[in-house]
Amino acid sequence: MQRRNFLRVAVIGGAAVVGGASWGTAFAATAQPGPSPYGALLAPDANGIQLPVGFSSRVIARTGQKVAGTDYFWHPAPDGGACFADGTGWIYVSNSEVPLVGGVGAVRFDATGRITGAYRTLSGTNVNCAGGATPWGTWLSCEEVDYGRVFETDPWGARPAVARPALGRFKHEACAADPDHGYLYLTEDTPDGCFYRFRPNTWGDLSSGVLEVMTGADDQVDGQVGWARVPDPDGFPIATRKQVGAAKRFNGGEGCHYAAGTCWFTTKGDNRVWAHRPDTASIALAYDDSLVPPGTATLTGVDNITRSTAGDLYVAEDGGDMEINIITRDALVAPVLRVTGQSGSELTGPAFSPDGRRLYFSSQRGTAGNVFGGITYEVTGPFRS
């Protein structure tokens, strides 16, 4: 299937999920810079964040300081995150991308957005970078080291975290659950990394299953792809990405998010946002900064990715202009916020509250420019729904 037709099918397929919103002819080609649906960014606010009219920010937590009203000291290098509904409130979980202690922290909110608790859900792991939420209410925290593991954690902290070796031992980045087909997708953060899927023997139980790798030509950017079983998921002595000769290589896999029949994932080495549609076993490019007019790329350093209830993609930058950019359902790319005075950091962990009105994210190294300077923010405003 050609890229034009594939992407049109992908976005129209999502219309029912987003309440009938039509994508029109969005993604007829890779997304291009254009005006933001929220308007231009204003001068930096008191937190150093440039936002559109009608939006505001607040600091939720700072590394090494107690989260307000709690006894939990926020962890260093906050990275990937997600929100989970908690009665009328919600929980935001956040990885800690540091060696040896790593793990996951969580902040609990009530229906008004007031912080009611903060705590650890995983400790003693190694460079927990990104991950993904499951439909059964757990957070998968991924270690970004050679032979790294995936840990299934409880956002409420009531149950101990469990390692899931069946998902492979490699330099994990992010993962996304596909309840429509019963798969998990996983990215690998190496220049010759692969894109994986895991087929659990029983949906909802990650203790056993089949790990597969996408196959295809390394230079393929659209059309049909294949899948092949990884013979030895523990990755020793041969790394998982080297076990299947036909495996398709991706340059630095980063964020991953599944919605509306499509798995969206990013590769930082070539500044691309990909779309994989399992129904047709196809891939396509949703964004490629080399395919926009020279000097106009607003989205560079692509990293974590999430999706709003309106069907818009939000991509955080590792570098670039320290922005979170929107890729609209009309295939336009524009910044929706910019963090100033923190050029030595990166933006991580974008996730919407269940009602879609609040966006959480972190500046991993903050103004200090090191892992002990992390800052986690909340942005509230009229996000599209």
KOLBAGU-42173 format. One record per residue (C-alpha): residue number from 1; x, y, z. Coordinates in steps of 0.02 Angstrom, whole numbers, always signed. Layout:
! KOLBAGU-42173
(NUM, (X, Y, Z)) ...
END
This chain:
! KOLBAGU-42173
(1, (+0, +0, +0)) (2, (+67, +172, -44)) (3, (+106, +295, +97)) (4, (-35, +413, +45)) (5, (-169, +278, +55)) (6, (-97, +194, +210)) (7, (-98, +351, +314)) (8, (-271, +400, +257)) (9, (-335, +231, +314)) (10, (-241, +246, +479)) (11, (-316, +411, +527)) (12, (-493, +380, +463)) (13, (-489, +217, +560)) (14, (-463, +321, +717)) (15, (-615, +432, +691)) (16, (-734, +321, +788)) (17, (-613, +317, +933)) (18, (-605, +506, +945)) (19, (-791, +535, +945)) (20, (-816, +552, +758)) (21, (-682, +684, +728)) (22, (-632, +676, +546)) (23, (-451, +678, +496)) (24, (-500, +727, +320)) (25, (-350, +704, +207)) (26, (-224, +714, +350)) (27, (-58, +628, +323)) (28, (-80, +619, +136)) (29, (+106, +652, +147)) (30, (+223, +673, +294)) (31, (+169, +812, +412)) (32, (+232, +987, +374)) (33, (+260, +1143, +482)) (34, (+106, +1251, +500)) (35, (+6, +1358, +621)) (36, (-35, +1283, +790)) (37, (-220, +1258, +827)) (38, (-182, +1345, +993)) (39, (-98, +1498, +919)) (40, (+75, +1570, +944)) (41, (+179, +1545, +1100)) (42, (+185, +1690, +1223)) (43, (+331, +1753, +1326)) (44, (+395, +1633, +1461)) (45, (+288, +1620, +1617)) (46, (+354, +1616, +1796)) (47, (+413, +1437, +1767)) (48, (+508, +1483, +1608)) (49, (+382, +1398, +1494)) (50, (+312, +1478, +1337)) (51, (+130, +1432, +1313)) (52, (-15, +1487, +1203)) (53, (-153, +1601, +1266)) (54, (-266, +1514, +1392)) (55, (-135, +1390, +1454)) (56, (-44, +1390, +1621)) (57, (+93, +1286, +1704)) (58, (+141, +1232, +1878)) (59, (+286, +1133, +1951)) (60, (+231, +964, +2019)) (61, (+398, +901, +2085)) (62, (+584, +934, +2088)) (63, (+721, +804, +2103)) (64, (+785, +788, +2281)) (65, (+640, +884, +2356)) (66, (+484, +817, +2440)) (67, (+330, +818, +2331)) (68, (+213, +946, +2410)) (69, (+113, +875, +2555)) (70, (+205, +708, +2551)) (71, (+362, +627, +2621)) (72, (+422, +564, +2451)) (73, (+581, +642, +2382)) (74, (+560, +655, +2193)) (75, (+681, +545, +2099)) (76, (+827, +599, +1988)) (77, (+817, +609, +1798)) (78, (+627, +590, +1777)) (79, (+591, +511, +1608)) (80, (+447, +414, +1531)) (81, (+277, +429, +1612)) (82, (+91, +394, +1600)) (83, (-73, +436, +1686)) (84, (-194, +311, +1763)) (85, (-373, +344, +1818)) (86, (-394, +331, +2006)) (87, (-577, +348, +2052)) (88, (-618, +530, +2016)) (89, (-433, +573, +2017)) (90, (-278, +503, +1933)) (91, (-98, +448, +1957)) (92, (+53, +505, +1857)) (93, (+198, +381, +1855)) (94, (+376, +430, +1807)) (95, (+533, +330, +1774)) (96, (+704, +375, +1843)) (97, (+841, +361, +1710)) (98, (+992, +335, +1824)) (99, (+1103, +182, +1851)) (100, (+1081, +55, +1991)) (101, (+940, +141, +2085)) (102, (+827, +188, +1938)) (103, (+648, +136, +1967)) (104, (+481, +225, +1960)) (105, (+395, +359, +2064)) (106, (+212, +409, +2066)) (107, (+107, +561, +2111)) (108, (-77, +544, +2154)) (109, (-206, +682, +2119)) (110, (-387, +707, +2170)) (111, (-524, +765, +2054)) (112, (-472, +948, +2072)) (113, (-290, +913, +2030)) (114, (-232, +928, +2211)) (115, (-85, +816, +2255)) (116, (-139, +686, +2383)) (117, (+12, +569, +2386)) (118, (+179, +520, +2311)) (119, (+279, +360, +2328)) (120, (+396, +233, +2246)) (121, (+330, +86, +2146)) (122, (+498, +15, +2087)) (123, (+676, +29, +2154)) (124, (+848, -43, +2123)) (125, (+838, -56, +1934)) (126, (+950, +15, +1800)) (127, (+924, +169, +1689)) (128, (+735, +162, +1678)) (129, (+701, +266, +1524)) (130, (+528, +253, +1447)) (131, (+396, +117, +1448)) (132, (+210, +103, +1422)) (133, (+41, +82, +1507)) (134, (-62, -77, +1491)) (135, (-251, -87, +1472)) (136, (-258, -187, +1634)) (137, (-187, -42, +1735)) (138, (-1, -75, +1753)) (139, (+152, +24, +1700)) (140, (+291, -62, +1603)) (141, (+457, +18, +1650)) (142, (+600, -14, +1529)) (143, (+787, -20, +1565)) (144, (+891, +67, +1431)) (145, (+1049, -37, +1451)) (146, (+1120, -188, +1361)) (147, (+1022, -341, +1420)) (148, (+897, -222, +1498)) (149, (+734, -287, +1568)) (150, (+553, -235, +1570)) (151, (+469, -224, +1740)) (152, (+281, -229, +1764)) (153, (+236, -110, +1903)) (154, (+80, -63, +2001)) (155, (+41, +125, +1991)) (156, (-46, +112, +2160)) (157, (+107, +33, +2240)) (158, (+5, -106, +2319)) (159, (+87, -250, +2225)) (160, (+273, -281, +2201)) (161, (+349, -252, +2030)) (162, (+386, -406, +1924)) (163, (+521, -427, +1792)) (164, (+454, -487, +1624)) (165, (+602, -572, +1537)) (166, (+490, -646, +1401)) (167, (+485, -469, +1328)) (168, (+670, -485, +1288)) (169, (+835, -427, +1361)) (170, (+899, -280, +1258)) (171, (+920, -92, +1265)) (172, (+737, -56, +1293)) (173, (+661, +115, +1265)) (174, (+471, +118, +1256)) (175, (+326, +0, +1232)) (176, (+142, +11, +1186)) (177, (-2, -108, +1213)) (178, (-116, -151, +1067)) (179, (-278, -223, +1139)) (180, (-356, -237, +966)) (181, (-236, -374, +913)) (182, (-163, -434, +1079)) (183, (+15, -369, +1049)) (184, (+144, -265, +1138)) (185, (+262, -159, +1031)) (186, (+437, -116, +1092)) (187, (+573, +3, +1031)) (188, (+762, -16, +1049)) (189, (+876, +132, +1074)) (190, (+1029, +90, +969)) (191, (+1080, +156, +796)) (192, (+1047, -17, +724)) (193, (+899, -54, +834)) (194, (+744, -155, +794)) (195, (+558, -136, +816)) (196, (+482, -282, +911)) (197, (+313, -352, +953)) (198, (+271, -474, +1092)) (199, (+125, -594, +1077)) (200, (+80, -653, +1252)) (201, (+7, -827, +1268)) (202, (-135, -750, +1368)) (203, (-181, -566, +1347)) (204, (-153, -479, +1513)) (205, (-18, -602, +1567)) (206, (+159, -555, +1513)) (207, (+247, -703, +1592)) (208, (+257, -800, +1429)) (209, (+235, -775, +1244)) (210, (+327, -750, +1080)) (211, (+447, -606, +1046)) (212, (+459, -556, +863)) (213, (+557, -428, +763)) (214, (+497, -327, +614)) (215, (+577, -378, +450)) (216, (+606, -275, +294)) (217, (+737, -174, +201)) (218, (+833, -50, +307)) (219, (+791, +92, +188)) (220, (+606, +49, +177)) (221, (+495, +193, +236)) (222, (+325, +129, +180)) (223, (+234, -25, +122)) (224, (+215, -198, +192)) (225, (+333, -275, +320)) (226, (+351, -446, +399)) (227, (+383, -520, +570)) (228, (+504, -656, +625)) (229, (+524, -743, +791)) (230, (+675, -696, +897)) (231, (+754, -866, +937)) (232, (+833, -816, +1103)) (233, (+746, -670, +1191)) (234, (+873, -665, +1332)) (235, (+997, -590, +1209)) (236, (+1151, -684, +1267)) (237, (+1274, -719, +1194)) (238, (+1196, -648, +1035)) (239, (+1100, -484, +1050)) (240, (+916, -497, +1002)) (241, (+937, -370, +861)) (242, (+1071, -481, +781)) (243, (+979, -646, +785)) (244, (+869, -620, +631)) (245, (+962, -574, +472)) (246, (+808, -499, +389)) (247, (+769, -384, +535)) (248, (+732, -204, +485)) (249, (+847, -76, +568)) (250, (+786, +84, +648)) (251, (+903, +225, +697)) (252, (+879, +249, +883)) (253, (+704, +193, +932)) (254, (+620, +308, +1058)) (255, (+437, +340, +1103)) (256, (+296, +220, +1062)) (257, (+107, +240, +1075)) (258, (-39, +136, +1010)) (259, (-211, +208, +972)) (260, (-347, +195, +841)) (261, (-274, +45, +753)) (262, (-101, +121, +732)) (263, (+62, +107, +829)) (264, (+158, +271, +821)) (265, (+343, +267, +863)) (266, (+491, +384, +845)) (267, (+674, +367, +795)) (268, (+792, +501, +856)) (269, (+939, +462, +741)) (270, (+843, +522, +588)) (271, (+707, +629, +671)) (272, (+561, +525, +611)) (273, (+389, +480, +673)) (274, (+330, +313, +605)) (275, (+158, +234, +592)) (276, (+133, +46, +593)) (277, (-38, -22, +552)) (278, (-53, -205, +604)) (279, (-213, -235, +504)) (280, (-114, -216, +344)) (281, (+60, -260, +412)) (282, (+119, -92, +345)) (283, (+229, +53, +395)) (284, (+235, +234, +339)) (285, (+313, +398, +390)) (286, (+203, +521, +482)) (287, (+345, +647, +500)) (288, (+523, +663, +437)) (289, (+617, +825, +467)) (290, (+720, +796, +309)) (291, (+559, +808, +206)) (292, (+510, +983, +261)) (293, (+576, +1142, +177)) (294, (+754, +1184, +234)) (295, (+759, +1289, +390)) (296, (+575, +1263, +434)) (297, (+582, +1106, +543)) (298, (+505, +1146, +711)) (299, (+516, +968, +775)) (300, (+692, +899, +798)) (301, (+765, +778, +924)) (302, (+606, +674, +924)) (303, (+583, +572, +1082)) (304, (+433, +523, +1189)) (305, (+264, +525, +1104)) (306, (+83, +522, +1161)) (307, (-88, +553, +1085)) (308, (-235, +657, +1142)) (309, (-417, +605, +1142)) (310, (-437, +719, +991)) (311, (-316, +611, +892)) (312, (-172, +735, +890)) (313, (+5, +671, +922)) (314, (+117, +760, +1048)) (315, (+304, +734, +1029)) (316, (+433, +788, +1158)) (317, (+607, +844, +1106)) (318, (+774, +780, +1169)) (319, (+869, +936, +1118)) (320, (+797, +1039, +978)) (321, (+715, +1193, +1053)) (322, (+657, +1103, +1211)) (323, (+480, +1094, +1144)) (324, (+331, +981, +1142)) (325, (+262, +986, +965)) (326, (+90, +938, +905)) (327, (+62, +840, +745)) (328, (-118, +881, +709)) (329, (-247, +773, +625)) (330, (-226, +892, +477)) (331, (-42, +841, +465)) (332, (+27, +1006, +529)) (333, (+174, +1016, +650)) (334, (+191, +1158, +775)) (335, (+258, +1188, +951)) (336, (+128, +1191, +1090)) (337, (+254, +1235, +1226)) (338, (+437, +1280, +1244)) (339, (+544, +1269, +1401)) (340, (+674, +1409, +1411)) (341, (+839, +1420, +1504)) (342, (+865, +1232, +1507)) (343, (+967, +1193, +1351)) (344, (+1064, +1057, +1443)) (345, (+907, +954, +1471)) (346, (+775, +858, +1374)) (347, (+586, +845, +1385)) (348, (+517, +677, +1438)) (349, (+362, +584, +1492)) (350, (+217, +678, +1409)) (351, (+49, +609, +1466)) (352, (-127, +676, +1478)) (353, (-239, +662, +1630)) (354, (-390, +549, +1598)) (355, (-502, +699, +1561)) (356, (-377, +767, +1434)) (357, (-366, +938, +1516)) (358, (-192, +924, +1593)) (359, (-28, +876, +1513)) (360, (+114, +811, +1622)) (361, (+297, +805, +1571)) (362, (+471, +827, +1642)) (363, (+629, +922, +1604)) (364, (+748, +781, +1645)) (365, (+897, +887, +1700)) (366, (+812, +1055, +1728)) (367, (+909, +1217, +1747)) (368, (+1052, +1126, +1832)) (369, (+1090, +1024, +1676)) (370, (+1118, +863, +1774)) (371, (+1015, +716, +1837)) (372, (+988, +801, +2006)) (373, (+901, +950, +1926)) (374, (+745, +864, +1860)) (375, (+580, +958, +1860)) (376, (+408, +885, +1827)) (377, (+271, +1001, +1764)) (378, (+85, +1009, +1734)) (379, (+10, +1114, +1595)) (380, (-176, +1153, +1600)) (381, (-275, +1227, +1459)) (382, (-405, +1206, +1321)) (383, (-328, +1054, +1239)) (384, (-427, +991, +1091)) (385, (-548, +851, +1127)) 
END
